[in-house]
Amino acid sequence: WWETYTGDVFIYDEEGNLVYQGDFVKGLYDGQGQTYFSDGQLEYTGGFSQGKYSGTGTLYREDGQLLYEGAFENGLYHGYGVLYTGDRVLYEGNFAQGLYDGEGILYRSDGTTAEGTFSKGAFVEGVSQLFDDEGNLIYEGDVVEGQMEGTGRQYENGVLVYEGEFSANQRNGKGILYDEEGNKIYEGDFVEGQYEGTGILYGTDEIILYEGDFAARR
C-alpha cells in the first residue's frame, strides 16, 4: 500500500527519528516537505518531485549551517541560487546540473571575486583577479577563459606596473606603464607587449623624453 499512498505524512527511521514530513505521492516525496538528519537537525526544506529536491528549497549542513538556498531540479542545484561555505557566501548566481553555469559571482576566501560567465563549474568570462603560484595578485580586470582580455591592471610584487588594454594575455592597445615608484614610464600604444604606434616616453619625475611614433623590434 505504501507505493500507492498519497497524502501528508510523517516518516521515521527504525530508531524512531523523524526522517521526513510533508507531501507524499504514490510512495515518493512530492510537493512541499522537510527532511532531517538522524539527530533531528533539519536537512532540507522546500519542494520535491518524485523523491528528489525540486523547485525552491533550502539545504543545511549537519551542524546547522546553511549550505544552499535557491532552485533545484532532479535533486541538483539548477537555476538561481546561493551556495555557502562556513558562515560566508561562496557563490551566487546560476547553476546547471549542480555546477556554476551562467552569470554569477564567486567569492574567494581572500576577499577577491570572479564575476561574469561560468560554464560547467569553471569561470569563463568577466571581471576577476589572477594570481601566481604563490598566491600573489598579478592581474585584475577583464578575463576570458583564464586569460587577460579587455581592460585591466597588471601587478608585480604587489605594485601596479601597467593599466590599459589586453589581448591574448598580452599588453595590446592603449595603456600606461609604471615604474616601481608609480611614475609613468610610457603611455600610448602597445602591440604584443611592446611600444608600437603613438606614445609618450617619460624620464625621471615624468619629464617627457619623447612623444611620437614607436616601432617595435621583432
Disulfide bonds with the S-S distance in Angstrom:
none
